[in-house]
Amino acid sequence: MTTVDLDRSWELHPQVSVRPEPFGALLYHFGTRKLTFLKDGRLLAVVQSLADAPTARLACLAAGVREDELPAYGRALTALARSSMVVGRNP
C-alpha cells in the first residue's frame, strides 16, 4: 500500500488533469477514469507545485501549510497516491 513520504519527490500522474473550481479543484485521471474533488485551496497549491518542489514537504510549506498540519496533508497526499493521482518521481 502506498504511503506518501513527505521527504520524497512527487508529481501529478501524467494522465491527470486539474480543473480549478471555486471550492478547490477537480482532478480527473484519464487512465483510471477516477474523479477526485479537492476542497482545500492549499492542497490544490501543493498538488500543483509538487513537480517543481524537491520534496512534498517543501511543496506543503511553500503553500502555507504549517508544520503541525503536515500529517493531515501527508494523509491527503497518500489518498491521492493510492488513487494514482500523484506518483513518486526521481529527484
N, C-alpha and C positions, 0 to 999 in steps of 0.2 A: 504494500500500500504506500502511495506517495505521500511524503510529508515535506513541506517546504522548509528548507534550511535558509533562514534569513541571511546567512553569511555566504550564500552561493549566488551565482548569476542566473537569472530567469528572464523569460521573454514571452510575449504572446505567441501562441501557436501560429504558424504562418497561414493557416486556414481560418483564423478567427477575425471577424470584422467587428469593429467597435462603433456603435452609434450613440453619441451623447444625447441625452434627454434631460428635461428639466429636473427629473427625480434622480438622475445619476447617469446610467447608460444601459444599453442592451449589448450583450456580447452574443454573436452568433457564430457557431462553428460549422463551416460548410461541409466538413468531413463527417462529423457525427450527427449533424442537424440539431444539435442542442442549442437552446436559447437560455441565457443567464441574465438576470437583472442585477445590476449594481445600484444600490440605493444610497451609496455614500460617495460624495464627490471626492473625498481624499483617496478612497480606494480606487476610483477611476484614475486619479492623478498617478497613483502608484503603478497601476497596470499599464498606463500609457508611457511611463518612464522606465519600466523595467529593462528594456533593451539597451538603454543608454547608461544605466547605472551599473557600477561594478558589482553591487550586491543588492538583494531585495531590501535589506536593512537600510542601506543608503537611499534607495528609492522611497522608502517609507518616510525616513527622516526629512528628505527634501520636499515631500508632500505635506509636511507639517504634522506628521504622526509623532506623538510624544513617546518617550521610552516606555512608560507604563502602559501604553496602548499597543505596543509591538506584539505581544502574544495574541491579541484579538486579530490583528492584521495578518499575523502568521497563519492563524486558523482560516481566515478568509482566503488567503492565497493558497493554502493547502486544498480547500474545497475547489478552487479554480483549477489547480493542478490535477486533482482527481477526476475532474470532468474534461481534462485535456485542453482547457482554455489557455493555461500557461504551461510552459515546459522549461526544463533546465537548459542552460546554454553553457558552452565552453567559454571561459573568460578570454 
